């Protein structure tokens, strides 16, 4: 059955198409009796306005694109929840796109979102220096970087990842570890390089401490298990006694590998992750993690986008930086594990 058209609504109500349009968009200028006839006609026919077409004619929509690196990571689910909560308050819809840490896939999503004339784009980019982002802004699509710092050209919302790395490094050094691993990747990804830089700056300053670096292509549970199996197989004298992993999914897979290999956590291997997702505290050995406020990141990014859309040419880009916290649990705390 075909969707009723605005012309059919006008014919049934005995008014012009323009009058129906006014009832839909500027009802206060239509006489109450006429407005009532049009509304009765709309209900009788089951007419549903085509918002997409209306927005395209106006050159804008109430849809915001959110491009994240990995929807399988609960951190990005929480981030999306924060963005969507504020979007809902502003009668805006969030369209979620998953780049899967693939620059080609990310570019495809950006092209599609621009073609849909979205109001703006929130993105955790693979590369924050990607010229496609600057091109989008130059063509009139506002872009806010999420979980990425920006020097200029964009608004951004991020966490001080170098501080997060330093918090993890200090904790493991103060716990007495002298062979410590950093595990993450790819190292070219900004969050990973920042977390590694902060961690390394602390570990390498400590006397008699050896830092081992292990790069992975993807930061997921499977990759954590694989690198964990590799490290567990090392001779005890060369195997690290502690590991800082660049996200919690990696850390959870790594924890599983230690258990399968018969290594005790934290006695044989202390583990610290990053993000503090819900699964971290629910692990068989509750996981220590550097917490970043995922929902606040998403909500703040949406606030910046709303400001940019409303202020237009008067807008000045802002960079919002949150501070991370280290949440210490049994995976790196001998005293808690022994109780």
Kinemage of the C-alpha trace (Angstrom):
@kinemage 1
@onewidth
@group {chain A} dominant
@subgroup {mainchain}
@vectorlist {calphas} color= white
{ca unk a 1} P 0.000 0.000 0.000
{ca unk a 2} L 1.434 3.359 -1.072
{ca unk a 3} L 2.199 5.983 1.559
{ca unk a 4} L -0.373 8.817 1.424
{ca unk a 5} L 1.001 12.011 -0.112
{ca unk a 6} L 0.699 15.595 1.037
{ca unk a 7} L -1.506 16.235 -2.025
{ca unk a 8} L -3.987 13.585 -0.844
{ca unk a 9} L -4.068 15.211 2.600
{ca unk a 10} L -4.804 18.602 0.980
{ca unk a 11} L -7.534 17.149 -1.268
{ca unk a 12} L -9.305 15.407 1.626
{ca unk a 13} L -9.139 18.547 3.812
{ca unk a 14} L -10.215 20.823 0.953
{ca unk a 15} L -7.152 23.060 1.225
{ca unk a 16} L -4.015 23.786 -0.790
{ca unk a 17} L -0.750 21.863 -0.460
{ca unk a 18} L 0.777 25.064 0.899
{ca unk a 19} L -1.738 25.127 3.744
{ca unk a 20} L -0.877 21.532 4.687
{ca unk a 21} L 2.797 22.485 4.634
{ca unk a 22} L 2.061 25.408 6.960
{ca unk a 23} L 0.195 23.128 9.372
{ca unk a 24} L 3.197 20.808 9.457
{ca unk a 25} L 5.872 23.491 9.786
{ca unk a 26} L 4.223 26.727 10.999
{ca unk a 27} L 0.865 25.740 12.501
{ca unk a 28} L 0.434 29.037 14.370
{ca unk a 29} L -0.210 30.934 11.122
{ca unk a 30} L -3.159 28.702 10.111
{ca unk a 31} L -6.676 29.387 11.339
{ca unk a 32} L -7.692 26.904 14.076
{ca unk a 33} L -10.642 25.465 12.143
{ca unk a 34} L -8.546 24.918 9.016
{ca unk a 35} L -5.703 23.489 11.046
{ca unk a 36} L -8.098 21.015 12.657
{ca unk a 37} L -9.417 19.837 9.244
{ca unk a 38} L -5.855 19.216 8.028
{ca unk a 39} L -4.920 17.344 11.205
{ca unk a 40} L -8.055 15.203 10.924
{ca unk a 41} L -7.135 14.405 7.323
{ca unk a 42} L -3.595 13.467 8.340
{ca unk a 43} L -4.878 11.047 10.977
{ca unk a 44} L -7.527 9.546 8.695
{ca unk a 45} L -5.070 8.855 5.881
{ca unk a 46} L -2.180 7.774 8.129
{ca unk a 47} L 0.078 10.383 6.542
{ca unk a 48} L 3.697 10.404 7.801
{ca unk a 49} L 5.875 13.355 6.818
{ca unk a 50} L 9.109 12.597 4.974
{ca unk a 51} L 11.665 14.160 7.304
{ca unk a 52} L 14.619 13.065 5.141
{ca unk a 53} L 13.273 14.824 2.076
{ca unk a 54} L 12.414 17.940 4.065
{ca unk a 55} L 15.886 18.129 5.542
{ca unk a 56} L 17.562 17.584 2.199
{ca unk a 57} L 15.548 20.427 0.701
{ca unk a 58} L 16.666 22.636 3.552
{ca unk a 59} L 20.273 21.494 3.119
{ca unk a 60} L 20.531 20.079 6.647
{ca unk a 61} L 19.175 17.318 8.859
{ca unk a 62} L 18.728 16.479 12.528
{ca unk a 63} L 21.003 13.461 12.214
{ca unk a 64} L 24.518 13.282 13.647
{ca unk a 65} L 27.044 10.703 12.480
{ca unk a 66} L 29.115 8.945 15.162
{ca unk a 67} L 32.104 7.031 13.771
{ca unk a 68} L 33.927 4.816 16.284
{ca unk a 69} L 36.869 2.450 16.029
{ca unk a 70} L 35.223 -0.700 17.356
{ca unk a 71} L 31.611 -1.177 18.464
{ca unk a 72} L 32.656 -4.473 20.079
{ca unk a 73} L 34.512 -2.443 22.703
{ca unk a 74} L 32.097 -1.483 25.515
{ca unk a 75} L 33.997 1.779 25.937
{ca unk a 76} L 32.544 3.000 22.633
{ca unk a 77} L 29.086 1.735 23.597
{ca unk a 78} L 29.216 3.910 26.712
{ca unk a 79} L 30.545 6.824 24.664
{ca unk a 80} L 27.675 6.454 22.193
{ca unk a 81} L 25.187 6.352 25.074
{ca unk a 82} L 26.456 9.712 26.329
{ca unk a 83} L 26.223 11.273 22.874
{ca unk a 84} L 22.755 9.850 22.232
{ca unk a 85} L 21.409 11.034 25.585
{ca unk a 86} L 22.143 14.671 24.758
{ca unk a 87} L 21.050 14.247 21.130
{ca unk a 88} L 17.682 12.996 22.343
{ca unk a 89} L 17.262 16.126 24.461
{ca unk a 90} L 17.795 18.212 21.307
{ca unk a 91} L 15.453 16.149 19.084
{ca unk a 92} L 18.447 14.790 17.166
{ca unk a 93} L 19.202 11.246 15.998
{ca unk a 94} L 22.639 9.595 16.199
{ca unk a 95} L 23.715 7.321 13.348
{ca unk a 96} L 26.423 4.916 14.588
{ca unk a 97} L 29.161 3.793 12.172
{ca unk a 98} L 31.890 1.232 12.940
{ca unk a 99} L 35.240 1.754 11.204
{ca unk a 100} L 36.742 -1.421 12.738
{ca unk a 101} L 40.101 0.403 12.917
{ca unk a 102} L 40.186 0.419 9.106
{ca unk a 103} L 40.992 3.761 7.398
{ca unk a 104} L 39.305 2.651 4.157
{ca unk a 105} L 36.109 1.669 5.952
{ca unk a 106} L 36.257 4.937 7.914
{ca unk a 107} L 36.514 6.925 4.679
{ca unk a 108} L 33.482 5.110 3.265
{ca unk a 109} L 31.419 6.040 6.317
{ca unk a 110} L 32.496 9.685 6.083
{ca unk a 111} L 31.486 9.828 2.413
{ca unk a 112} L 28.085 8.313 3.153
{ca unk a 113} L 27.410 10.633 6.075
{ca unk a 114} L 28.281 13.704 4.018
{ca unk a 115} L 25.987 12.545 1.225
{ca unk a 116} L 23.191 12.199 3.795
{ca unk a 117} L 23.723 15.891 4.703
{ca unk a 118} L 24.163 15.074 8.389
{ca unk a 119} L 24.152 17.961 10.841
{ca unk a 120} L 27.676 17.062 11.904
{ca unk a 121} L 30.052 14.195 12.624
{ca unk a 122} L 31.534 12.936 15.886
{ca unk a 123} L 34.505 10.696 15.186
{ca unk a 124} L 37.247 8.748 16.887
{ca unk a 125} L 39.506 8.717 13.821
{ca unk a 126} L 42.220 6.233 13.009
{ca unk a 127} L 44.375 9.245 12.092
{ca unk a 128} L 43.382 12.659 13.429
{ca unk a 129} L 45.536 14.285 10.719
{ca unk a 130} L 43.541 12.669 7.917
{ca unk a 131} L 42.936 15.430 5.303
{ca unk a 132} L 39.421 14.090 4.700
{ca unk a 133} L 38.378 15.524 8.062
{ca unk a 134} L 39.591 18.996 7.133
{ca unk a 135} L 37.879 18.681 3.747
{ca unk a 136} L 34.565 17.852 5.427
{ca unk a 137} L 34.763 21.009 7.532
{ca unk a 138} L 35.686 23.131 4.510
{ca unk a 139} L 32.564 21.861 2.723
{ca unk a 140} L 30.335 22.772 5.658
{ca unk a 141} L 30.064 19.636 7.785
{ca unk a 142} L 31.137 20.285 11.394
{ca unk a 143} L 33.456 17.616 12.825
{ca unk a 144} L 34.257 16.988 16.498
{ca unk a 145} L 37.072 14.604 17.418
{ca unk a 146} L 36.185 12.241 20.250
{ca unk a 147} L 38.812 10.519 22.412
{ca unk a 148} L 41.375 12.453 20.360
{ca unk a 149} L 43.076 15.767 21.070
{ca unk a 150} L 43.163 18.412 18.323
{ca unk a 151} L 45.549 21.346 18.099
{ca unk a 152} L 43.443 23.403 15.719
{ca unk a 153} L 40.739 23.178 13.085
{ca unk a 154} L 38.370 21.051 15.164
{ca unk a 155} L 36.659 20.899 18.487
{ca unk a 156} L 37.809 17.867 20.435
{ca unk a 157} L 37.077 15.902 23.582
{ca unk a 158} L 39.810 13.684 24.943
{ca unk a 159} L 41.439 12.150 27.992
{ca unk a 160} L 45.028 12.836 29.035
{ca unk a 161} L 46.287 9.431 27.917
{ca unk a 162} L 49.902 10.217 28.751
{ca unk a 163} L 48.838 10.819 32.343
{ca unk a 164} L 46.956 7.521 32.233
{ca unk a 165} L 50.147 5.769 31.162
{ca unk a 166} L 52.107 7.429 33.945
{ca unk a 167} L 49.529 6.361 36.542
{ca unk a 168} L 49.843 2.736 35.433
{ca unk a 169} L 53.651 2.919 35.351
{ca unk a 170} L 53.963 4.426 38.821
{ca unk a 171} L 51.612 1.832 40.272
{ca unk a 172} L 53.545 -1.131 38.877
{ca unk a 173} L 56.943 0.298 39.851
{ca unk a 174} L 55.753 1.059 43.374
{ca unk a 175} L 54.519 -2.545 43.551
{ca unk a 176} L 58.132 -3.672 43.089
{ca unk a 177} L 58.143 -4.868 39.472
{ca unk a 178} L 61.394 -4.646 37.499
{ca unk a 179} L 60.439 -6.310 34.192
{ca unk a 180} L 57.350 -4.617 32.844
{ca unk a 181} L 55.602 -4.955 29.475
{ca unk a 182} L 53.525 -2.496 27.482
{ca unk a 183} L 51.088 -4.157 25.094
{ca unk a 184} L 48.963 -2.293 22.546
{ca unk a 185} L 48.672 -1.322 18.949
{ca unk a 186} L 49.050 -0.348 16.376
{ca unk a 187} L 51.657 2.022 17.818
{ca unk a 188} L 50.746 4.590 15.146
{ca unk a 189} L 47.298 5.070 16.724
{ca unk a 190} L 47.339 8.273 18.769
{ca unk a 191} L 45.746 6.896 21.938
{ca unk a 192} L 48.117 3.943 21.957
{ca unk a 193} L 51.217 6.045 21.340
{ca unk a 194} L 50.185 8.516 24.056
{ca unk a 195} L 49.528 5.780 26.609
{ca unk a 196} L 52.822 4.125 25.736
{ca unk a 197} L 54.721 7.442 25.909
{ca unk a 198} L 53.364 8.241 29.370
{ca unk a 199} L 54.056 4.722 30.588
{ca unk a 200} L 57.572 4.641 29.125
{ca unk a 201} L 58.467 8.063 30.551
{ca unk a 202} L 57.802 6.696 34.040
{ca unk a 203} L 59.223 3.200 33.689
{ca unk a 204} L 62.429 4.222 31.915
{ca unk a 205} L 63.265 6.785 34.615
{ca unk a 206} L 63.171 4.140 37.339
{ca unk a 207} L 66.482 2.504 38.245
{ca unk a 208} L 66.909 -1.110 37.245
{ca unk a 209} L 63.561 -1.424 35.473
{ca unk a 210} L 63.313 -3.079 32.043
{ca unk a 211} L 60.518 -2.065 29.663
{ca unk a 212} L 59.372 -4.551 27.029
{ca unk a 213} L 57.073 -3.410 24.198
{ca unk a 214} L 54.690 -5.704 22.321
{ca unk a 215} L 52.664 -4.414 19.366
{ca unk a 216} L 49.353 -5.913 18.218
{ca unk a 217} L 47.341 -5.075 15.115
{ca unk a 218} L 43.954 -5.126 16.850
{ca unk a 219} L 43.117 -4.525 20.507
{ca unk a 220} L 40.638 -7.291 21.234
{ca unk a 221} L 40.250 -10.255 23.563
{ca unk a 222} L 41.594 -12.765 21.019
{ca unk a 223} L 44.718 -10.691 20.410
{ca unk a 224} L 45.203 -10.398 24.167
{ca unk a 225} L 45.111 -14.182 24.510
{ca unk a 226} L 47.582 -14.664 21.662
{ca unk a 227} L 50.155 -12.212 23.018
{ca unk a 228} L 49.548 -13.601 26.512
{ca unk a 229} L 50.367 -17.130 25.349
{ca unk a 230} L 53.570 -15.839 23.761
{ca unk a 231} L 54.672 -14.057 26.930
{ca unk a 232} L 53.656 -16.917 29.244
{ca unk a 233} L 55.925 -19.249 27.222
{ca unk a 234} L 59.017 -17.091 27.878
{ca unk a 235} L 61.624 -18.357 30.380
{ca unk a 236} L 60.804 -17.039 33.867
{ca unk a 237} L 64.027 -15.015 34.033
{ca unk a 238} L 63.143 -13.014 30.918
{ca unk a 239} L 59.355 -12.967 31.256
{ca unk a 240} L 57.887 -9.682 32.556
{ca unk a 241} L 56.232 -9.817 35.967
{ca unk a 242} L 53.754 -7.065 35.121
{ca unk a 243} L 51.949 -5.807 32.032
{ca unk a 244} L 50.079 -2.629 31.130
{ca unk a 245} L 47.687 -3.178 28.241
{ca unk a 246} L 46.325 -0.316 26.142
{ca unk a 247} L 42.688 -1.330 26.623
{ca unk a 248} L 40.640 -3.644 28.802
{ca unk a 249} L 39.680 -6.099 26.053
{ca unk a 250} L 43.355 -6.848 25.467
{ca unk a 251} L 43.875 -7.116 29.218
{ca unk a 252} L 40.982 -9.556 29.658
{ca unk a 253} L 42.329 -11.823 26.912
{ca unk a 254} L 45.796 -11.572 28.451
{ca unk a 255} L 44.360 -12.517 31.853
{ca unk a 256} L 42.736 -15.598 30.329
{ca unk a 257} L 46.062 -16.671 28.818
{ca unk a 258} L 47.804 -16.365 32.179
{ca unk a 259} L 45.150 -18.567 33.787
{ca unk a 260} L 45.428 -21.241 31.082
{ca unk a 261} L 49.237 -21.205 31.392
{ca unk a 262} L 48.996 -21.778 35.145
{ca unk a 263} L 50.456 -18.381 36.087
{ca unk a 264} L 48.945 -16.710 39.140
{ca unk a 265} L 47.630 -13.153 38.854
{ca unk a 266} L 49.013 -10.983 40.388
{ca unk a 267} L 51.702 -13.150 42.030
{ca unk a 268} L 53.360 -14.221 38.758
{ca unk a 269} L 51.907 -11.487 36.527
{ca unk a 270} L 50.339 -8.205 37.580
{ca unk a 271} L 47.952 -6.751 34.988
{ca unk a 272} L 46.603 -3.240 34.413
{ca unk a 273} L 44.192 -2.379 31.589
{ca unk a 274} L 42.704 0.850 30.245
{ca unk a 275} L 39.096 2.171 29.964
{ca unk a 276} L 37.579 0.476 33.045
{ca unk a 277} L 34.710 -1.139 31.158
{ca unk a 278} L 32.069 -2.999 33.196
{ca unk a 279} L 33.678 -6.364 32.405
{ca unk a 280} L 36.901 -5.238 34.132
{ca unk a 281} L 35.440 -5.435 37.620
{ca unk a 282} L 33.515 -8.625 36.763
{ca unk a 283} L 36.550 -10.647 35.608
{ca unk a 284} L 37.585 -13.839 37.437
{ca unk a 285} L 40.395 -11.732 38.871
{ca unk a 286} L 38.951 -8.185 38.986
{ca unk a 287} L 41.031 -6.074 36.642
{ca unk a 288} L 42.922 -2.938 37.615
{ca unk a 289} L 42.309 -0.304 34.971
{ca unk a 290} L 42.836 3.327 34.053
{ca unk a 291} L 39.335 4.755 33.989
{ca unk a 292} L 38.226 7.333 31.430
{ca unk a 293} L 34.713 8.837 31.552
{ca unk a 294} L 33.264 7.359 28.367
{ca unk a 295} L 29.720 8.710 28.715
{ca unk a 296} L 30.987 12.195 29.537
{ca unk a 297} L 33.228 12.103 26.466
{ca unk a 298} L 30.220 11.369 24.258
{ca unk a 299} L 27.977 13.924 25.920
{ca unk a 300} L 30.630 16.664 25.842
{ca unk a 301} L 31.362 15.981 22.174
{ca unk a 302} L 27.665 16.378 21.342
{ca unk a 303} L 27.574 19.647 23.319
{ca unk a 304} L 30.495 21.007 21.297
{ca unk a 305} L 28.806 19.994 18.041
{ca unk a 306} L 25.549 21.676 19.061
{ca unk a 307} L 27.482 24.850 19.914
{ca unk a 308} L 29.220 24.828 16.538
{ca unk a 309} L 25.995 24.291 14.604
{ca unk a 310} L 24.161 27.058 16.459
{ca unk a 311} L 26.994 29.620 16.452
{ca unk a 312} L 28.048 29.003 12.816
{ca unk a 313} L 30.653 31.582 11.761
{ca unk a 314} L 30.971 32.989 15.290
{ca unk a 315} L 32.046 29.609 16.646
{ca unk a 316} L 35.498 29.190 18.174
{ca unk a 317} L 36.885 25.685 18.476
{ca unk a 318} L 37.405 24.310 21.967
{ca unk a 319} L 39.436 21.377 23.254
{ca unk a 320} L 38.063 19.634 26.350
{ca unk a 321} L 40.475 17.335 28.205
{ca unk a 322} L 39.404 14.995 31.006
{ca unk a 323} L 41.709 13.483 33.608
{ca unk a 324} L 41.872 9.680 33.979
{ca unk a 325} L 41.905 7.772 37.286
{ca unk a 326} L 43.659 4.533 38.171
{ca unk a 327} L 41.282 1.977 39.697
{ca unk a 328} L 43.344 -0.634 41.546
{ca unk a 329} L 41.817 -4.100 41.888
{ca unk a 330} L 43.102 -7.613 42.557
{ca unk a 331} L 44.854 -8.127 39.202
{ca unk a 332} L 47.731 -5.877 40.268
{ca unk a 333} L 47.359 -5.708 44.057
{ca unk a 334} L 48.978 -8.511 46.059
{ca unk a 335} L 47.454 -7.293 49.322
{ca unk a 336} L 43.879 -7.532 48.030
{ca unk a 337} L 44.421 -10.924 46.399
{ca unk a 338} L 45.834 -12.415 49.593
{ca unk a 339} L 42.793 -11.484 51.714
